[in-house]
Amino acid sequence: MSPSLCPRRGLFWLWLLTLGLLVLAVSGSRESQLRIGKAINIFLRYGYLGISMRVIPLNDSAEGERWIFKEPTRNIYKNMSELSESQEYTAPGIFHGDFHMEFCDNRRQLFQAYFRDFTIERLDKPWEAFTGGWFPDNAAKKLGINTSFIVGDYSYVLVRVVRFRETGKLNSEIPINQPLEADVRTRVQQLQVGNLTSAVRFMESFGTHYVNSYTTGNSLYQVFVYSRKNYKMIKERIKSKGLNGLSKLDLYNYFAPWFAEHLGQIRSASANATVERWARRKLQYEYYVVKYVTLLKLHGNSTLLRSLDSLLGNDAILQLDLKAVNVVFRDHPQKESWFHEVLDNNMKLWELNLPLNHPSR
């Protein structure tokens, strides 16, 4: 990494985050709510969206304030509650969730796998809106593994158990005659085709995307790190037999410290220390004199899942689908096309300038 380049890039991102916070401070008409139809400006914290959305542990592990979503939002349409539906999963004794694992050839695939259920319209790599600002040390901490296993030549298996608590979604596409908020309607009329400033100011005022669907709850996850050789073997074995086709002995063997290069810590998406302590205590596996903690103990274990159920609260965002706000220009095709062009160009520009995509990384 070029020592002359690194400080400048660091100052640029510090300046950018500071500017974003100043914008929020003076934007009194904004609020922070994860609601269907609410609009956000993804460029305020592009590459760092995890700062304002509880999706993965922050580097600060303090258990103080509990929140799920702090990103400033705006209403762009009226009466959106009539078009949306929500559901809560609170029935006692029923674990509403799933247990799954994803095979990741490299660290980029690992980042992508973690944010598999996060989509941002017109963005080819939506996970980079959350991970683009990560450097190896803080990425490793969030994922529960040592930094040396992020920068080395390794492959990964992400194992995760997810507990759903609430879902919300639009029932259908927003009708073309859905009434806009008065200030949005005025700015739509004022937008000038070919005027870059007017398009950018619209994004700054009303956002770039709106919430189309979301799922909240919590999860436990663990990253297993492998050499290329062992990774290839386990991937082919599970692909041919399926997870349920393996014996319990084989399953534990493939995810044991003598087969994997490194077993990551079990982390909670919300950084809930109580849940993580429970995992360290209840998910310990002993093989002769070797003891280690593995999320695999939850696989097919209904007793442990019931015990875990009450601990995984409604503390994190598990799925999020954001749609571009270009829908507000549907009555004005030329303006819609111009807004699309500006939005797309800005997304490409931000994506190219993220630290994750720098050649030195």
C-alpha positions as CSV (number, residue, x, y, z in Angstrom):
1,M,0.0,0.0,0.0
2,S,1.4,3.4,-0.9
3,P,2.1,5.3,2.3
4,S,1.6,8.6,0.5
5,L,-1.8,7.6,-0.8
6,C,-3.3,6.0,2.3
7,P,-3.5,9.2,4.6
8,R,-5.1,11.2,1.8
9,R,-7.8,8.6,1.3
10,G,-8.4,8.4,5.0
11,L,-8.8,12.2,5.3
12,F,-11.2,12.1,2.3
13,W,-13.5,9.5,3.9
14,L,-13.3,11.3,7.3
15,W,-14.3,14.6,5.5
16,L,-17.1,12.8,3.7
17,L,-18.6,11.3,6.8
18,T,-18.3,14.6,8.6
19,L,-20.1,16.4,5.8
20,G,-22.9,13.8,5.8
21,L,-23.4,14.3,9.6
22,L,-23.6,18.1,9.1
23,V,-26.2,17.6,6.4
24,L,-28.3,15.5,8.7
25,A,-28.0,18.0,11.5
26,V,-29.6,20.8,9.5
27,S,-32.2,18.6,7.9
28,G,-35.0,19.0,10.4
29,S,-37.7,17.5,8.3
30,R,-36.0,14.1,8.2
31,E,-36.7,11.2,10.6
32,S,-35.2,7.8,11.1
33,Q,-37.8,5.0,10.6
34,L,-37.6,1.7,8.9
35,R,-41.0,1.8,7.2
36,I,-42.3,0.8,3.8
37,G,-42.1,3.6,1.3
38,K,-39.7,5.7,3.3
39,A,-36.9,7.1,1.2
40,I,-33.2,7.4,2.0
41,N,-30.1,8.8,0.3
42,I,-27.6,5.9,0.1
43,F,-24.8,8.3,-0.9
44,L,-24.7,9.8,2.6
45,R,-22.9,6.7,4.0
46,Y,-22.2,4.7,0.9
47,G,-19.7,1.9,1.8
48,Y,-20.5,2.5,5.5
49,L,-24.3,1.8,5.7
50,G,-23.8,-0.5,8.7
51,I,-23.1,2.7,10.7
52,S,-26.8,3.6,10.6
53,M,-28.4,0.2,10.0
54,R,-27.9,-2.6,12.5
55,V,-26.9,-5.4,10.2
56,I,-23.5,-6.5,11.6
57,P,-21.7,-5.7,14.8
58,L,-20.1,-2.3,15.0
59,N,-16.5,-2.1,16.2
60,D,-17.8,-0.6,19.4
61,S,-19.1,-3.6,21.3
62,A,-20.8,-1.6,24.1
63,E,-24.3,-2.7,24.9
64,G,-25.7,0.8,25.5
65,E,-28.3,2.2,23.2
66,R,-30.5,-0.3,21.4
67,W,-31.5,0.6,17.8
68,I,-32.1,-1.0,14.5
69,F,-32.3,1.8,12.0
70,K,-30.9,5.4,12.3
71,E,-30.6,6.4,8.6
72,P,-32.5,9.6,7.9
73,T,-35.7,9.0,5.9
74,R,-38.3,11.0,4.0
75,N,-41.9,10.4,2.9
76,I,-42.2,10.8,-0.8
77,Y,-45.7,9.4,-1.3
78,K,-48.9,9.9,0.8
79,N,-50.9,7.0,2.2
80,M,-48.3,4.3,1.8
81,S,-49.7,2.3,4.7
82,E,-52.6,1.4,2.4
83,L,-50.2,-0.3,0.0
84,S,-48.1,-2.2,2.5
85,E,-48.4,-5.2,4.8
86,S,-46.4,-6.4,7.8
87,Q,-46.3,-9.5,9.8
88,E,-44.9,-10.4,13.2
89,Y,-43.6,-13.8,14.2
90,T,-44.2,-14.1,17.9
91,A,-45.9,-17.5,18.4
92,P,-44.3,-19.2,21.4
93,G,-42.5,-22.5,20.9
94,I,-42.0,-22.0,17.2
95,F,-38.6,-21.0,15.8
96,H,-39.4,-18.9,12.7
97,G,-36.1,-18.9,11.0
98,D,-33.5,-21.0,9.2
99,F,-30.1,-22.6,9.4
100,H,-27.9,-22.3,6.4
101,M,-24.3,-22.2,5.2
102,E,-22.6,-20.5,2.2
103,F,-19.4,-21.5,0.5
104,C,-17.2,-18.5,-0.3
105,D,-14.1,-18.9,-2.5
106,N,-12.6,-15.6,-1.3
107,R,-13.2,-12.7,1.0
108,R,-15.2,-10.8,-1.5
109,Q,-17.6,-13.7,-1.8
110,L,-17.7,-13.8,2.0
111,F,-18.8,-10.2,2.1
112,Q,-21.4,-10.9,-0.6
113,A,-22.7,-13.9,1.2
114,Y,-23.3,-12.0,4.5
115,F,-25.4,-9.4,2.6
116,R,-27.1,-11.8,0.3
117,D,-30.5,-10.6,1.2
118,F,-29.8,-6.9,0.8
119,T,-30.6,-5.5,-2.6
120,I,-30.4,-1.9,-3.9
121,E,-31.9,-1.3,-7.3
122,R,-29.5,-0.3,-10.1
123,L,-26.5,-1.4,-8.0
124,D,-24.8,-4.6,-9.3
125,K,-22.9,-5.2,-6.0
126,P,-25.2,-4.0,-3.2
127,W,-23.1,-5.5,-0.5
128,E,-20.4,-3.0,-1.3
129,A,-22.7,-0.2,0.0
130,F,-22.1,-1.8,3.4
131,T,-18.6,-3.3,3.1
132,G,-16.8,-0.9,0.7
133,G,-15.3,1.1,3.5
134,W,-14.0,-1.9,5.4
135,F,-10.3,-2.4,5.9
136,P,-8.9,-5.8,6.9
137,D,-8.7,-5.2,10.6
138,N,-12.3,-4.0,11.1
139,A,-13.7,-6.5,8.6
140,A,-12.1,-9.3,10.6
141,K,-13.5,-8.0,13.9
142,K,-17.0,-7.8,12.4
143,L,-16.8,-11.3,11.1
144,G,-15.3,-12.7,14.2
145,I,-12.0,-13.9,12.7
146,N,-8.3,-13.0,13.0
147,T,-7.0,-10.3,10.5
148,S,-4.4,-12.7,9.1
149,F,-7.2,-14.8,7.7
150,I,-8.8,-11.9,5.9
151,V,-5.7,-10.9,4.0
152,G,-4.3,-14.4,3.3
153,D,-5.1,-16.9,0.5
154,Y,-8.1,-18.6,2.1
155,S,-11.6,-19.7,1.5
156,Y,-14.6,-19.6,3.9
157,V,-17.8,-21.2,4.9
158,L,-20.3,-18.8,6.5
159,V,-22.7,-20.7,8.9
160,R,-25.7,-18.8,10.1
161,V,-28.9,-19.3,12.1
162,V,-31.5,-16.6,11.6
163,R,-34.6,-15.8,13.7
164,F,-37.2,-13.7,11.9
165,R,-39.4,-11.3,14.0
166,E,-41.1,-8.9,11.6
167,T,-41.5,-8.5,7.9
168,G,-42.9,-5.6,5.9
169,K,-43.4,-5.2,2.1
170,L,-45.3,-3.4,-0.6
171,N,-48.3,-5.4,-1.8
172,S,-47.7,-4.4,-5.4
173,E,-46.0,-1.7,-7.5
174,I,-46.8,1.9,-6.5
175,P,-49.7,3.0,-8.6
176,I,-48.9,5.8,-11.1
177,N,-51.7,7.9,-9.6
178,Q,-50.4,7.5,-6.0
179,P,-50.3,11.1,-4.6
180,L,-46.9,12.6,-3.9
181,E,-46.1,14.7,-0.9
182,A,-46.5,18.3,-1.8
183,D,-42.8,19.3,-1.6
184,V,-41.8,16.3,-3.6
185,R,-44.4,17.2,-6.3
186,T,-43.0,20.7,-6.5
187,R,-39.4,19.5,-6.9
188,V,-40.4,17.0,-9.6
189,Q,-41.9,19.9,-11.5
190,Q,-38.8,22.0,-11.0
191,L,-36.3,19.3,-12.1
192,Q,-34.5,20.4,-15.3
193,V,-33.4,17.8,-17.8
194,G,-29.7,18.2,-18.4
195,N,-29.2,20.1,-15.2
196,L,-26.9,18.0,-13.0
197,T,-27.3,20.2,-9.9
198,S,-31.1,19.9,-9.9
199,A,-31.0,16.1,-10.0
200,V,-28.3,15.9,-7.3
201,R,-30.2,18.3,-5.0
202,F,-33.4,16.2,-5.4
203,M,-31.4,13.2,-4.2
204,E,-30.0,15.2,-1.3
205,S,-33.5,16.5,-0.3
206,F,-35.6,13.4,-0.9
207,G,-33.3,10.4,-1.2
208,T,-32.2,8.0,-3.9
209,H,-34.1,4.8,-2.9
210,Y,-37.2,3.9,-0.9
211,V,-37.9,0.8,1.3
212,N,-39.7,-1.8,-0.7
213,S,-39.4,-4.6,1.8
214,Y,-37.6,-5.5,5.0
215,T,-37.2,-8.3,7.6
216,T,-36.0,-7.7,11.1
217,G,-35.0,-10.1,13.9
218,N,-31.5,-11.4,14.8
219,S,-29.0,-14.0,13.9
220,L,-25.9,-15.9,15.1
221,Y,-23.2,-16.6,12.6
222,Q,-19.7,-18.1,12.5
223,V,-17.0,-18.0,9.8
224,F,-14.9,-21.1,9.2
225,V,-11.6,-20.5,7.4
226,Y,-10.1,-23.2,5.1
227,S,-7.0,-23.8,3.0
228,R,-7.9,-24.0,-0.7
229,K,-7.4,-27.8,-0.7
230,N,-9.7,-28.6,2.3
231,Y,-12.3,-26.1,1.1
232,K,-12.6,-27.7,-2.3
233,M,-13.0,-31.2,-0.7
234,I,-15.7,-30.2,1.8
235,K,-17.5,-28.1,-0.9
236,E,-17.6,-31.1,-3.3
237,R,-18.6,-33.5,-0.6
238,I,-21.6,-31.4,0.7
239,K,-22.6,-30.5,-2.9
240,S,-22.8,-34.2,-3.8
241,K,-24.4,-35.5,-0.6
242,G,-26.2,-32.5,0.8
243,L,-25.9,-31.3,4.3
244,N,-28.4,-33.8,5.6
245,G,-26.6,-36.6,3.8
246,L,-23.6,-36.4,6.0
247,S,-23.2,-38.3,9.2
248,K,-23.0,-36.2,12.4
249,L,-19.4,-37.4,12.8
250,D,-18.4,-36.2,9.2
251,L,-20.2,-32.9,9.8
252,Y,-18.3,-32.1,13.0
253,N,-15.1,-33.3,11.5
254,Y,-15.3,-31.0,8.5
255,F,-15.9,-28.0,10.8
256,A,-13.4,-29.0,13.4
257,P,-10.2,-27.1,14.3
258,W,-8.0,-29.9,12.9
259,F,-9.7,-29.6,9.5
260,A,-10.3,-25.9,9.2
261,E,-7.5,-23.4,9.4
262,H,-9.4,-21.2,11.8
263,L,-12.7,-21.2,13.6
264,G,-14.2,-17.8,14.0
265,Q,-16.0,-16.5,17.1
266,I,-19.8,-16.9,17.1
267,R,-21.2,-13.4,16.6
268,S,-24.6,-11.9,16.9
269,A,-25.8,-9.6,14.1
270,S,-26.8,-7.1,16.7
271,A,-23.7,-7.6,18.9
272,N,-25.9,-8.8,21.7
273,A,-23.4,-9.9,24.3
274,T,-26.0,-12.0,26.2
275,V,-26.7,-14.1,23.1
276,E,-23.0,-14.5,22.4
277,R,-22.3,-15.6,26.0
278,W,-25.1,-18.1,25.7
279,A,-23.5,-19.5,22.5
280,R,-20.1,-19.8,24.1
281,R,-21.6,-21.8,26.9
282,K,-24.2,-23.9,25.1
283,L,-22.5,-24.6,21.8
284,Q,-19.3,-26.0,23.1
285,Y,-18.3,-29.3,21.6
286,E,-15.8,-31.7,23.1
287,Y,-13.9,-34.4,21.2
288,Y,-11.5,-36.3,23.5
289,V,-9.3,-33.5,25.0
290,V,-10.2,-30.9,22.4
291,K,-12.9,-28.4,23.2
292,Y,-14.3,-25.8,20.8
293,V,-17.4,-23.8,20.1
294,T,-19.3,-24.5,16.9
295,L,-22.6,-23.2,15.5
296,L,-23.1,-26.7,14.0
297,K,-24.5,-27.9,17.4
298,L,-27.7,-26.0,16.4
299,H,-28.2,-28.0,13.2
300,G,-31.2,-30.2,13.8
301,N,-31.2,-29.6,17.5
302,S,-34.8,-28.4,18.3
303,T,-34.1,-28.2,22.1
304,L,-31.2,-25.7,21.6
305,L,-33.2,-23.8,19.1
306,R,-36.1,-23.3,21.5
307,S,-33.7,-22.2,24.1
308,L,-32.1,-19.7,21.7
309,D,-35.5,-18.4,20.4
310,S,-36.2,-16.1,23.3
311,L,-32.7,-14.6,23.2
312,L,-32.8,-13.6,19.5
313,G,-35.0,-10.5,19.7
314,N,-36.0,-7.9,17.1
315,D,-32.6,-6.3,17.2
316,A,-31.2,-6.3,13.6
317,I,-32.1,-6.0,9.9
318,L,-31.9,-9.3,8.2
319,Q,-33.2,-8.4,4.7
320,L,-33.7,-5.1,2.9
321,D,-34.8,-4.3,-0.6
322,L,-34.4,-0.7,-1.8
323,K,-36.0,0.6,-5.0
324,A,-34.9,3.7,-6.9
325,V,-37.1,6.8,-6.4
326,N,-37.3,7.4,-10.1
327,V,-40.9,6.2,-9.9
328,V,-41.8,9.7,-8.8
329,F,-41.0,10.9,-12.4
330,R,-43.2,8.4,-14.3
331,D,-45.4,11.2,-15.5
332,H,-42.4,12.9,-17.0
333,P,-40.4,10.3,-19.1
334,Q,-37.6,12.7,-20.1
335,K,-37.0,13.7,-16.4
336,E,-37.2,10.1,-15.4
337,S,-34.5,9.2,-18.0
338,W,-32.3,12.1,-16.9
339,F,-32.7,11.2,-13.2
340,H,-31.8,7.5,-14.0
341,E,-28.6,8.7,-15.8
342,V,-27.4,10.8,-13.0
343,L,-28.2,8.2,-10.4
344,D,-26.4,5.4,-12.3
345,N,-23.4,7.6,-13.0
346,N,-23.1,8.5,-9.3
347,M,-23.4,4.9,-8.2
348,K,-20.6,3.8,-10.6
349,L,-18.4,6.7,-9.4
350,W,-18.9,5.8,-5.8
351,E,-18.3,2.1,-6.4
352,L,-15.0,2.8,-8.2
353,N,-13.7,5.0,-5.4
354,L,-14.5,2.8,-2.5
355,P,-11.4,1.7,-0.5
356,L,-12.3,-2.0,-1.2
357,N,-11.8,-1.5,-4.9
358,H,-8.5,0.4,-4.7
359,P,-5.6,-1.6,-6.4
360,S,-3.6,-1.5,-3.2
361,R,-6.3,-3.5,-1.4
